[in-house]
Amino acid sequence: MKLSLTYSAYREMEQIPGPPLREIGEAILSLADDPLPHGASVLEGQGGCLYLPIGQYYILYYIDSQDQGLTVLGVVEGPVQTLH
């Protein structure tokens, strides 16, 4: 699956310290092989966006079934309640 990252997601990742960033990066790369890993959930009311918790961070992404692509929209910090 084709994987892309928005500019805003890239900028958000620049603010994350080393160890969590490594784990987030590995999770993003693994989404290309398995776009619906254990723990991924649909983001309510956001047009088919999904999120994957990684420690205290959440990877927000969208799967485009027409072009077989996955776009990472953002990486945010905080409790999952803020995403609903």
PyMOL Python script that loads the backbone (N, CA, C, O; Angstrom):
from pymol import cmd

cmd.read_pdbstr("""\
ATOM      1  N   MET A   1       0.856  -1.180   0.000  1.00  0.00           N
ATOM      2  CA  MET A   1       0.000   0.000   0.000  1.00  0.00           C
ATOM      3  C   MET A   1       0.896   1.235   0.000  1.00  0.00           C
ATOM      4  O   MET A   1       1.888   1.306   0.725  1.00  0.00           O
ATOM      5  N   LYS A   2       0.521   2.204  -0.830  1.00  0.00           N
ATOM      6  CA  LYS A   2       1.249   3.468  -0.902  1.00  0.00           C
ATOM      7  C   LYS A   2       1.031   4.262   0.392  1.00  0.00           C
ATOM      8  O   LYS A   2      -0.098   4.383   0.869  1.00  0.00           O
ATOM      9  N   LEU A   3       2.091   4.788   0.941  1.00  0.00           N
ATOM     10  CA  LEU A   3       2.043   5.516   2.210  1.00  0.00           C
ATOM     11  C   LEU A   3       2.492   6.946   1.983  1.00  0.00           C
ATOM     12  O   LEU A   3       3.529   7.188   1.365  1.00  0.00           O
ATOM     13  N   SER A   4       1.704   7.901   2.488  1.00  0.00           N
ATOM     14  CA  SER A   4       2.111   9.304   2.405  1.00  0.00           C
ATOM     15  C   SER A   4       1.852   9.987   3.744  1.00  0.00           C
ATOM     16  O   SER A   4       1.085   9.502   4.577  1.00  0.00           O
ATOM     17  N   LEU A   5       2.506  11.109   3.919  1.00  0.00           N
ATOM     18  CA  LEU A   5       2.453  11.860   5.174  1.00  0.00           C
ATOM     19  C   LEU A   5       2.166  13.311   4.832  1.00  0.00           C
ATOM     20  O   LEU A   5       2.848  13.887   3.984  1.00  0.00           O
ATOM     21  N   THR A   6       1.166  13.919   5.476  1.00  0.00           N
ATOM     22  CA  THR A   6       0.898  15.335   5.221  1.00  0.00           C
ATOM     23  C   THR A   6       2.011  16.177   5.836  1.00  0.00           C
ATOM     24  O   THR A   6       2.731  15.737   6.732  1.00  0.00           O
ATOM     25  N   TYR A   7       2.127  17.386   5.332  1.00  0.00           N
ATOM     26  CA  TYR A   7       3.132  18.298   5.866  1.00  0.00           C
ATOM     27  C   TYR A   7       2.875  18.575   7.351  1.00  0.00           C
ATOM     28  O   TYR A   7       3.815  18.651   8.141  1.00  0.00           O
ATOM     29  N   SER A   8       1.606  18.726   7.727  1.00  0.00           N
ATOM     30  CA  SER A   8       1.301  19.002   9.133  1.00  0.00           C
ATOM     31  C   SER A   8       1.680  17.824  10.021  1.00  0.00           C
ATOM     32  O   SER A   8       2.140  18.026  11.144  1.00  0.00           O
ATOM     33  N   ALA A   9       1.495  16.597   9.537  1.00  0.00           N
ATOM     34  CA  ALA A   9       1.905  15.424  10.318  1.00  0.00           C
ATOM     35  C   ALA A   9       3.423  15.418  10.492  1.00  0.00           C
ATOM     36  O   ALA A   9       3.931  15.119  11.573  1.00  0.00           O
ATOM     37  N   TYR A  10       4.130  15.747   9.430  1.00  0.00           N
ATOM     38  CA  TYR A  10       5.593  15.831   9.494  1.00  0.00           C
ATOM     39  C   TYR A  10       6.029  16.865  10.533  1.00  0.00           C
ATOM     40  O   TYR A  10       6.925  16.607  11.337  1.00  0.00           O
ATOM     41  N   ARG A  11       5.397  18.020  10.511  1.00  0.00           N
ATOM     42  CA  ARG A  11       5.739  19.089  11.466  1.00  0.00           C
ATOM     43  C   ARG A  11       5.427  18.664  12.904  1.00  0.00           C
ATOM     44  O   ARG A  11       6.196  18.965  13.817  1.00  0.00           O
ATOM     45  N   GLU A  12       4.312  17.973  13.111  1.00  0.00           N
ATOM     46  CA  GLU A  12       3.955  17.499  14.451  1.00  0.00           C
ATOM     47  C   GLU A  12       4.989  16.490  14.941  1.00  0.00           C
ATOM     48  O   GLU A  12       5.349  16.488  16.119  1.00  0.00           O
ATOM     49  N   MET A  13       5.462  15.637  14.043  1.00  0.00           N
ATOM     50  CA  MET A  13       6.447  14.626  14.433  1.00  0.00           C
ATOM     51  C   MET A  13       7.791  15.242  14.809  1.00  0.00           C
ATOM     52  O   MET A  13       8.533  14.680  15.614  1.00  0.00           O
ATOM     53  N   GLU A  14       8.101  16.393  14.227  1.00  0.00           N
ATOM     54  CA  GLU A  14       9.350  17.081  14.570  1.00  0.00           C
ATOM     55  C   GLU A  14       9.394  17.494  16.038  1.00  0.00           C
ATOM     56  O   GLU A  14      10.478  17.676  16.593  1.00  0.00           O
ATOM     57  N   GLN A  15       8.239  17.643  16.669  1.00  0.00           N
ATOM     58  CA  GLN A  15       8.157  18.092  18.059  1.00  0.00           C
ATOM     59  C   GLN A  15       8.220  16.949  19.072  1.00  0.00           C
ATOM     60  O   GLN A  15       8.276  17.195  20.277  1.00  0.00           O
ATOM     61  N   ILE A  16       8.210  15.712  18.599  1.00  0.00           N
ATOM     62  CA  ILE A  16       8.174  14.546  19.487  1.00  0.00           C
ATOM     63  C   ILE A  16       9.601  14.121  19.822  1.00  0.00           C
ATOM     64  O   ILE A  16      10.438  14.023  18.925  1.00  0.00           O
ATOM     65  N   PRO A  17       9.894  13.865  21.112  1.00  0.00           N
ATOM     66  CA  PRO A  17      11.240  13.446  21.501  1.00  0.00           C
ATOM     67  C   PRO A  17      11.591  12.047  20.978  1.00  0.00           C
ATOM     68  O   PRO A  17      10.709  11.278  20.596  1.00  0.00           O
ATOM     69  N   GLY A  18      12.887  11.732  20.967  1.00  0.00           N
ATOM     70  CA  GLY A  18      13.466  10.525  20.391  1.00  0.00           C
ATOM     71  C   GLY A  18      12.762   9.192  20.572  1.00  0.00           C
ATOM     72  O   GLY A  18      12.244   8.658  19.591  1.00  0.00           O
ATOM     73  N   PRO A  19      12.714   8.622  21.778  1.00  0.00           N
ATOM     74  CA  PRO A  19      12.157   7.268  21.927  1.00  0.00           C
ATOM     75  C   PRO A  19      10.714   7.120  21.435  1.00  0.00           C
ATOM     76  O   PRO A  19      10.433   6.168  20.707  1.00  0.00           O
ATOM     77  N   PRO A  20       9.786   8.017  21.797  1.00  0.00           N
ATOM     78  CA  PRO A  20       8.434   7.861  21.257  1.00  0.00           C
ATOM     79  C   PRO A  20       8.399   8.035  19.731  1.00  0.00           C
ATOM     80  O   PRO A  20       7.621   7.371  19.046  1.00  0.00           O
ATOM     81  N   LEU A  21       9.239   8.923  19.210  1.00  0.00           N
ATOM     82  CA  LEU A  21       9.256   9.169  17.774  1.00  0.00           C
ATOM     83  C   LEU A  21       9.665   7.912  17.015  1.00  0.00           C
ATOM     84  O   LEU A  21       9.099   7.616  15.962  1.00  0.00           O
ATOM     85  N   ARG A  22      10.619   7.185  17.525  1.00  0.00           N
ATOM     86  CA  ARG A  22      11.061   5.949  16.878  1.00  0.00           C
ATOM     87  C   ARG A  22       9.907   4.943  16.815  1.00  0.00           C
ATOM     88  O   ARG A  22       9.676   4.319  15.779  1.00  0.00           O
ATOM     89  N   GLU A  23       9.193   4.791  17.920  1.00  0.00           N
ATOM     90  CA  GLU A  23       8.071   3.857  17.968  1.00  0.00           C
ATOM     91  C   GLU A  23       6.943   4.296  17.026  1.00  0.00           C
ATOM     92  O   GLU A  23       6.321   3.462  16.368  1.00  0.00           O
ATOM     93  N   ILE A  24       6.685   5.593  16.965  1.00  0.00           N
ATOM     94  CA  ILE A  24       5.662   6.134  16.067  1.00  0.00           C
ATOM     95  C   ILE A  24       6.068   5.904  14.613  1.00  0.00           C
ATOM     96  O   ILE A  24       5.247   5.492  13.793  1.00  0.00           O
ATOM     97  N   GLY A  25       7.323   6.169  14.299  1.00  0.00           N
ATOM     98  CA  GLY A  25       7.817   5.959  12.937  1.00  0.00           C
ATOM     99  C   GLY A  25       7.681   4.516  12.492  1.00  0.00           C
ATOM    100  O   GLY A  25       7.270   4.243  11.365  1.00  0.00           O
ATOM    101  N   GLU A  26       8.027   3.588  13.379  1.00  0.00           N
ATOM    102  CA  GLU A  26       7.902   2.167  13.063  1.00  0.00           C
ATOM    103  C   GLU A  26       6.435   1.791  12.851  1.00  0.00           C
ATOM    104  O   GLU A  26       6.116   1.007  11.957  1.00  0.00           O
ATOM    105  N   ALA A  27       5.547   2.348  13.670  1.00  0.00           N
ATOM    106  CA  ALA A  27       4.114   2.060  13.532  1.00  0.00           C
ATOM    107  C   ALA A  27       3.580   2.601  12.202  1.00  0.00           C
ATOM    108  O   ALA A  27       2.783   1.939  11.538  1.00  0.00           O
ATOM    109  N   ILE A  28       4.014   3.790  11.818  1.00  0.00           N
ATOM    110  CA  ILE A  28       3.570   4.369  10.551  1.00  0.00           C
ATOM    111  C   ILE A  28       4.034   3.499   9.390  1.00  0.00           C
ATOM    112  O   ILE A  28       3.254   3.212   8.482  1.00  0.00           O
ATOM    113  N   LEU A  29       5.277   3.083   9.409  1.00  0.00           N
ATOM    114  CA  LEU A  29       5.780   2.227   8.329  1.00  0.00           C
ATOM    115  C   LEU A  29       5.032   0.903   8.269  1.00  0.00           C
ATOM    116  O   LEU A  29       4.785   0.383   7.181  1.00  0.00           O
ATOM    117  N   SER A  30       4.672   0.353   9.414  1.00  0.00           N
ATOM    118  CA  SER A  30       3.964  -0.930   9.424  1.00  0.00           C
ATOM    119  C   SER A  30       2.527  -0.796   8.917  1.00  0.00           C
ATOM    120  O   SER A  30       1.922  -1.786   8.505  1.00  0.00           O
ATOM    121  N   LEU A  31       1.975   0.429   8.945  1.00  0.00           N
ATOM    122  CA  LEU A  31       0.617   0.635   8.415  1.00  0.00           C
ATOM    123  C   LEU A  31       0.543   0.336   6.916  1.00  0.00           C
ATOM    124  O   LEU A  31      -0.520  -0.028   6.413  1.00  0.00           O
ATOM    125  N   ALA A  32       1.653   0.483   6.202  1.00  0.00           N
ATOM    126  CA  ALA A  32       1.672   0.181   4.767  1.00  0.00           C
ATOM    127  C   ALA A  32       1.392  -1.305   4.527  1.00  0.00           C
ATOM    128  O   ALA A  32       0.771  -1.665   3.527  1.00  0.00           O
ATOM    129  N   ASP A  33       1.844  -2.160   5.434  1.00  0.00           N
ATOM    130  CA  ASP A  33       1.615  -3.605   5.307  1.00  0.00           C
ATOM    131  C   ASP A  33       0.309  -4.038   5.947  1.00  0.00           C
ATOM    132  O   ASP A  33      -0.355  -4.949   5.451  1.00  0.00           O
ATOM    133  N   ASP A  34      -0.064  -3.399   7.036  1.00  0.00           N
ATOM    134  CA  ASP A  34      -1.279  -3.760   7.768  1.00  0.00           C
ATOM    135  C   ASP A  34      -2.001  -2.472   8.179  1.00  0.00           C
ATOM    136  O   ASP A  34      -1.762  -1.957   9.271  1.00  0.00           O
ATOM    137  N   PRO A  35      -2.881  -1.947   7.318  1.00  0.00           N
ATOM    138  CA  PRO A  35      -3.532  -0.665   7.599  1.00  0.00           C
ATOM    139  C   PRO A  35      -4.565  -0.700   8.727  1.00  0.00           C
ATOM    140  O   PRO A  35      -5.031   0.349   9.173  1.00  0.00           O
ATOM    141  N   LEU A  36      -4.922  -1.890   9.187  1.00  0.00           N
ATOM    142  CA  LEU A  36      -5.883  -2.011  10.285  1.00  0.00           C
ATOM    143  C   LEU A  36      -5.313  -2.902  11.389  1.00  0.00           C
ATOM    144  O   LEU A  36      -5.858  -3.968  11.673  1.00  0.00           O
ATOM    145  N   PRO A  37      -4.211  -2.462  12.011  1.00  0.00           N
ATOM    146  CA  PRO A  37      -3.607  -3.287  13.058  1.00  0.00           C
ATOM    147  C   PRO A  37      -4.472  -3.330  14.312  1.00  0.00           C
ATOM    148  O   PRO A  37      -5.395  -2.533  14.476  1.00  0.00           O
ATOM    149  N   HIS A  38      -4.157  -4.272  15.187  1.00  0.00           N
ATOM    150  CA  HIS A  38      -4.847  -4.357  16.477  1.00  0.00           C
ATOM    151  C   HIS A  38      -4.697  -3.020  17.200  1.00  0.00           C
ATOM    152  O   HIS A  38      -3.589  -2.496  17.314  1.00  0.00           O
ATOM    153  N   GLY A  39      -5.790  -2.475  17.681  1.00  0.00           N
ATOM    154  CA  GLY A  39      -5.769  -1.197  18.396  1.00  0.00           C
ATOM    155  C   GLY A  39      -6.235  -0.022  17.563  1.00  0.00           C
ATOM    156  O   GLY A  39      -6.558   1.031  18.113  1.00  0.00           O
ATOM    157  N   ALA A  40      -6.278  -0.180  16.232  1.00  0.00           N
ATOM    158  CA  ALA A  40      -6.750   0.912  15.372  1.00  0.00           C
ATOM    159  C   ALA A  40      -8.265   1.027  15.497  1.00  0.00           C
ATOM    160  O   ALA A  40      -8.963   0.022  15.626  1.00  0.00           O
ATOM    161  N   SER A  41      -8.766   2.262  15.458  1.00  0.00           N
ATOM    162  CA  SER A  41     -10.197   2.509  15.584  1.00  0.00           C
ATOM    163  C   SER A  41     -10.628   3.597  14.614  1.00  0.00           C
ATOM    164  O   SER A  41      -9.831   4.445  14.212  1.00  0.00           O
ATOM    165  N   VAL A  42     -11.897   3.557  14.249  1.00  0.00           N
ATOM    166  CA  VAL A  42     -12.468   4.604  13.400  1.00  0.00           C
ATOM    167  C   VAL A  42     -12.728   5.825  14.269  1.00  0.00           C
ATOM    168  O   VAL A  42     -13.250   5.707  15.377  1.00  0.00           O
ATOM    169  N   LEU A  43     -12.364   6.987  13.766  1.00  0.00           N
ATOM    170  CA  LEU A  43     -12.579   8.248  14.464  1.00  0.00           C
ATOM    171  C   LEU A  43     -14.006   8.694  14.187  1.00  0.00           C
ATOM    172  O   LEU A  43     -14.346   9.035  13.054  1.00  0.00           O
ATOM    173  N   GLU A  44     -14.830   8.693  15.205  1.00  0.00           N
ATOM    174  CA  GLU A  44     -16.261   9.008  15.073  1.00  0.00           C
ATOM    175  C   GLU A  44     -16.488  10.377  14.428  1.00  0.00           C
ATOM    176  O   GLU A  44     -15.895  11.375  14.839  1.00  0.00           O
ATOM    177  N   GLY A  45     -17.355  10.410  13.414  1.00  0.00           N
ATOM    178  CA  GLY A  45     -17.764  11.667  12.806  1.00  0.00           C
ATOM    179  C   GLY A  45     -16.706  12.363  11.967  1.00  0.00           C
ATOM    180  O   GLY A  45     -16.831  13.557  11.695  1.00  0.00           O
ATOM    181  N   GLN A  46     -15.671  11.652  11.551  1.00  0.00           N
ATOM    182  CA  GLN A  46     -14.593  12.294  10.800  1.00  0.00           C
ATOM    183  C   GLN A  46     -14.397  11.688   9.416  1.00  0.00           C
ATOM    184  O   GLN A  46     -13.270  11.647   8.921  1.00  0.00           O
ATOM    185  N   GLY A  47     -15.446  11.225   8.794  1.00  0.00           N
ATOM    186  CA  GLY A  47     -15.387  10.779   7.411  1.00  0.00           C
ATOM    187  C   GLY A  47     -14.456   9.622   7.131  1.00  0.00           C
ATOM    188  O   GLY A  47     -13.748   9.635   6.124  1.00  0.00           O
ATOM    189  N   GLY A  48     -14.437   8.636   7.983  1.00  0.00           N
ATOM    190  CA  GLY A  48     -13.636   7.444   7.727  1.00  0.00           C
ATOM    191  C   GLY A  48     -12.195   7.526   8.163  1.00  0.00           C
ATOM    192  O   GLY A  48     -11.406   6.646   7.819  1.00  0.00           O
ATOM    193  N   CYS A  49     -11.825   8.538   8.901  1.00  0.00           N
ATOM    194  CA  CYS A  49     -10.468   8.614   9.430  1.00  0.00           C
ATOM    195  C   CYS A  49     -10.306   7.587  10.552  1.00  0.00           C
ATOM    196  O   CYS A  49     -11.268   7.222  11.228  1.00  0.00           O
ATOM    197  N   LEU A  50      -9.089   7.142  10.726  1.00  0.00           N
ATOM    198  CA  LEU A  50      -8.779   6.180  11.774  1.00  0.00           C
ATOM    199  C   LEU A  50      -7.701   6.742  12.679  1.00  0.00           C
ATOM    200  O   LEU A  50      -7.010   7.698  12.328  1.00  0.00           O
ATOM    201  N   TYR A  51      -7.567   6.137  13.844  1.00  0.00           N
ATOM    202  CA  TYR A  51      -6.459   6.501  14.719  1.00  0.00           C
ATOM    203  C   TYR A  51      -5.876   5.245  15.338  1.00  0.00           C
ATOM    204  O   TYR A  51      -6.569   4.254  15.568  1.00  0.00           O
ATOM    205  N   LEU A  52      -4.581   5.320  15.601  1.00  0.00           N
ATOM    206  CA  LEU A  52      -3.852   4.220  16.213  1.00  0.00           C
ATOM    207  C   LEU A  52      -3.079   4.776  17.402  1.00  0.00           C
ATOM    208  O   LEU A  52      -2.201   5.620  17.224  1.00  0.00           O
ATOM    209  N   PRO A  53      -3.392   4.315  18.617  1.00  0.00           N
ATOM    210  CA  PRO A  53      -2.648   4.792  19.787  1.00  0.00           C
ATOM    211  C   PRO A  53      -1.256   4.163  19.844  1.00  0.00           C
ATOM    212  O   PRO A  53      -1.085   2.959  19.649  1.00  0.00           O
ATOM    213  N   ILE A  54      -0.284   5.004  20.113  1.00  0.00           N
ATOM    214  CA  ILE A  54       1.100   4.574  20.325  1.00  0.00           C
ATOM    215  C   ILE A  54       1.573   5.304  21.572  1.00  0.00           C
ATOM    216  O   ILE A  54       1.938   6.478  21.511  1.00  0.00           O
ATOM    217  N   GLY A  55       1.567   4.602  22.712  1.00  0.00           N
ATOM    218  CA  GLY A  55       1.907   5.259  23.976  1.00  0.00           C
ATOM    219  C   GLY A  55       0.916   6.368  24.250  1.00  0.00           C
ATOM    220  O   GLY A  55      -0.294   6.145  24.242  1.00  0.00           O
ATOM    221  N   GLN A  56       1.432   7.575  24.495  1.00  0.00           N
ATOM    222  CA  GLN A  56       0.553   8.721  24.778  1.00  0.00           C
ATOM    223  C   GLN A  56       0.222   9.517  23.514  1.00  0.00           C
ATOM    224  O   GLN A  56      -0.369  10.594  23.598  1.00  0.00           O
ATOM    225  N   TYR A  57       0.599   8.996  22.351  1.00  0.00           N
ATOM    226  CA  TYR A  57       0.351   9.669  21.076  1.00  0.00           C
ATOM    227  C   TYR A  57      -0.661   8.882  20.251  1.00  0.00           C
ATOM    228  O   TYR A  57      -0.907   7.702  20.498  1.00  0.00           O
ATOM    229  N   TYR A  58      -1.241   9.563  19.266  1.00  0.00           N
ATOM    230  CA  TYR A  58      -2.209   8.950  18.366  1.00  0.00           C
ATOM    231  C   TYR A  58      -1.853   9.313  16.937  1.00  0.00           C
ATOM    232  O   TYR A  58      -1.665  10.484  16.609  1.00  0.00           O
ATOM    233  N   ILE A  59      -1.764   8.295  16.091  1.00  0.00           N
ATOM    234  CA  ILE A  59      -1.536   8.504  14.669  1.00  0.00           C
ATOM    235  C   ILE A  59      -2.919   8.595  14.016  1.00  0.00           C
ATOM    236  O   ILE A  59      -3.717   7.662  14.108  1.00  0.00           O
ATOM    237  N   LEU A  60      -3.191   9.709  13.368  1.00  0.00           N
ATOM    238  CA  LEU A  60      -4.451   9.903  12.647  1.00  0.00           C
ATOM    239  C   LEU A  60      -4.190   9.635  11.173  1.00  0.00           C
ATOM    240  O   LEU A  60      -3.254  10.191  10.599  1.00  0.00           O
ATOM    241  N   TYR A  61      -5.007   8.788  10.552  1.00  0.00           N
ATOM    242  CA  TYR A  61      -4.759   8.463   9.157  1.00  0.00           C
ATOM    243  C   TYR A  61      -6.039   8.141   8.412  1.00  0.00           C
ATOM    244  O   TYR A  61      -7.098   7.937   9.005  1.00  0.00           O
ATOM    245  N   TYR A  62      -5.908   8.101   7.077  1.00  0.00           N
ATOM    246  CA  TYR A  62      -7.042   7.850   6.201  1.00  0.00           C
ATOM    247  C   TYR A  62      -6.613   6.841   5.140  1.00  0.00           C
ATOM    248  O   TYR A  62      -5.517   6.940   4.590  1.00  0.00           O
ATOM    249  N   ILE A  63      -7.473   5.879   4.858  1.00  0.00           N
ATOM    250  CA  ILE A  63      -7.199   4.888   3.827  1.00  0.00           C
ATOM    251  C   ILE A  63      -8.061   5.223   2.618  1.00  0.00           C
ATOM    252  O   ILE A  63      -9.285   5.301   2.722  1.00  0.00           O
ATOM    253  N   ASP A  64      -7.415   5.419   1.470  1.00  0.00           N
ATOM    254  CA  ASP A  64      -8.131   5.672   0.219  1.00  0.00           C
ATOM    255  C   ASP A  64      -8.150   4.368  -0.569  1.00  0.00           C
ATOM    256  O   ASP A  64      -7.145   3.979  -1.164  1.00  0.00           O
ATOM    257  N   SER A  65      -9.289   3.701  -0.570  1.00  0.00           N
ATOM    258  CA  SER A  65      -9.388   2.391  -1.210  1.00  0.00           C
ATOM    259  C   SER A  65      -9.281   2.481  -2.735  1.00  0.00           C
ATOM    260  O   SER A  65      -8.912   1.499  -3.380  1.00  0.00           O
ATOM    261  N   GLN A  66      -9.596   3.632  -3.319  1.00  0.00           N
ATOM    262  CA  GLN A  66      -9.527   3.769  -4.773  1.00  0.00           C
ATOM    263  C   GLN A  66      -8.095   3.761  -5.288  1.00  0.00           C
ATOM    264  O   GLN A  66      -7.802   3.093  -6.280  1.00  0.00           O
ATOM    265  N   ASP A  67      -7.202   4.489  -4.634  1.00  0.00           N
ATOM    266  CA  ASP A  67      -5.813   4.514  -5.111  1.00  0.00           C
ATOM    267  C   ASP A  67      -4.887   3.636  -4.269  1.00  0.00           C
ATOM    268  O   ASP A  67      -3.664   3.711  -4.394  1.00  0.00           O
ATOM    269  N   GLN A  68      -5.480   2.803  -3.410  1.00  0.00           N
ATOM    270  CA  GLN A  68      -4.701   1.878  -2.579  1.00  0.00           C
ATOM    271  C   GLN A  68      -3.640   2.629  -1.766  1.00  0.00           C
ATOM    272  O   GLN A  68      -2.508   2.167  -1.630  1.00  0.00           O
ATOM    273  N   GLY A  69      -4.022   3.787  -1.231  1.00  0.00           N
ATOM    274  CA  GLY A  69      -3.084   4.603  -0.480  1.00  0.00           C
ATOM    275  C   GLY A  69      -3.537   4.849   0.942  1.00  0.00           C
ATOM    276  O   GLY A  69      -4.722   4.765   1.265  1.00  0.00           O
ATOM    277  N   LEU A  70      -2.579   5.151   1.772  1.00  0.00           N
ATOM    278  CA  LEU A  70      -2.825   5.488   3.175  1.00  0.00           C
ATOM    279  C   LEU A  70      -2.107   6.801   3.443  1.00  0.00           C
ATOM    280  O   LEU A  70      -0.913   6.925   3.167  1.00  0.00           O
ATOM    281  N   THR A  71      -2.824   7.781   3.977  1.00  0.00           N
ATOM    282  CA  THR A  71      -2.246   9.091   4.278  1.00  0.00           C
ATOM    283  C   THR A  71      -2.281   9.335   5.776  1.00  0.00           C
ATOM    284  O   THR A  71      -3.340   9.268   6.400  1.00  0.00           O
ATOM    285  N   VAL A  72      -1.118   9.618   6.352  1.00  0.00           N
ATOM    286  CA  VAL A  72      -1.043  10.001   7.757  1.00  0.00           C
ATOM    287  C   VAL A  72      -1.373  11.483   7.822  1.00  0.00           C
ATOM    288  O   VAL A  72      -0.679  12.316   7.239  1.00  0.00           O
ATOM    289  N   LEU A  73      -2.446  11.797   8.541  1.00  0.00           N
ATOM    290  CA  LEU A  73      -2.940  13.171   8.628  1.00  0.00           C
ATOM    291  C   LEU A  73      -2.322  13.948   9.776  1.00  0.00           C
ATOM    292  O   LEU A  73      -2.189  15.170   9.708  1.00  0.00           O
ATOM    293  N   GLY A  74      -1.943  13.234  10.834  1.00  0.00           N
ATOM    294  CA  GLY A  74      -1.382  13.918  11.991  1.00  0.00           C
ATOM    295  C   GLY A  74      -0.930  12.936  13.050  1.00  0.00           C
ATOM    296  O   GLY A  74      -1.283  11.757  13.024  1.00  0.00           O
ATOM    297  N   VAL A  75      -0.147  13.444  13.976  1.00  0.00           N
ATOM    298  CA  VAL A  75       0.287  12.695  15.152  1.00  0.00           C
ATOM    299  C   VAL A  75       0.078  13.630  16.335  1.00  0.00           C
ATOM    300  O   VAL A  75       0.752  14.652  16.462  1.00  0.00           O
ATOM    301  N   VAL A  76      -0.872  13.263  17.204  1.00  0.00           N
ATOM    302  CA  VAL A  76      -1.232  14.143  18.308  1.00  0.00           C
ATOM    303  C   VAL A  76      -0.972  13.463  19.645  1.00  0.00           C
ATOM    304  O   VAL A  76      -0.954  12.237  19.750  1.00  0.00           O
ATOM    305  N   GLU A  77      -0.774  14.278  20.644  1.00  0.00           N
ATOM    306  CA  GLU A  77      -0.560  13.792  21.996  1.00  0.00           C
ATOM    307  C   GLU A  77      -1.821  14.043  22.804  1.00  0.00           C
ATOM    308  O   GLU A  77      -2.468  15.078  22.649  1.00  0.00           O
ATOM    309  N   GLY A  78      -2.169  13.098  23.665  1.00  0.00           N
ATOM    310  CA  GLY A  78      -3.306  13.321  24.529  1.00  0.00           C
ATOM    311  C   GLY A  78      -4.197  12.114  24.657  1.00  0.00           C
ATOM    312  O   GLY A  78      -4.028  11.124  23.945  1.00  0.00           O
ATOM    313  N   PRO A  79      -5.137  12.194  25.554  1.00  0.00           N
ATOM    314  CA  PRO A  79      -6.056  11.064  25.755  1.00  0.00           C
ATOM    315  C   PRO A  79      -6.998  10.901  24.586  1.00  0.00           C
ATOM    316  O   PRO A  79      -7.352  11.871  23.916  1.00  0.00           O
ATOM    317  N   VAL A  80      -7.401   9.664  24.346  1.00  0.00           N
ATOM    318  CA  VAL A  80      -8.270   9.352  23.209  1.00  0.00           C
ATOM    319  C   VAL A  80      -9.587  10.099  23.261  1.00  0.00           C
ATOM    320  O   VAL A  80     -10.183  10.331  22.210  1.00  0.00           O
ATOM    321  N   GLN A  81     -10.067  10.485  24.420  1.00  0.00           N
ATOM    322  CA  GLN A  81     -11.333  11.199  24.538  1.00  0.00           C
ATOM    323  C   GLN A  81     -11.313  12.488  23.728  1.00  0.00           C
ATOM    324  O   GLN A  81     -12.360  12.921  23.248  1.00  0.00           O
ATOM    325  N   THR A  82     -10.139  13.118  23.562  1.00  0.00           N
ATOM    326  CA  THR A  82     -10.061  14.360  22.812  1.00  0.00           C
ATOM    327  C   THR A  82     -10.258  14.130  21.315  1.00  0.00           C
ATOM    328  O   THR A  82     -10.450  15.092  20.572  1.00  0.00           O
ATOM    329  N   LEU A  83     -10.214  12.880  20.855  1.00  0.00           N
ATOM    330  CA  LEU A  83     -10.352  12.591  19.432  1.00  0.00           C
ATOM    331  C   LEU A  83     -11.791  12.318  19.042  1.00  0.00           C
ATOM    332  O   LEU A  83     -12.102  12.348  17.851  1.00  0.00           O
ATOM    333  N   HIS A  84     -12.675  12.055  19.973  1.00  0.00           N
ATOM    334  CA  HIS A  84     -14.056  11.698  19.627  1.00  0.00           C
ATOM    335  C   HIS A  84     -14.900  12.916  19.430  1.00  0.00           C
ATOM    336  O   HIS A  84     -16.090  12.801  19.134  1.00  0.00           O
TER     337      HIS A  84
END
""", "prot")
cmd.dss("prot")
cmd.show_as("cartoon", "prot")
cmd.util.cbc("prot")
cmd.orient("prot")
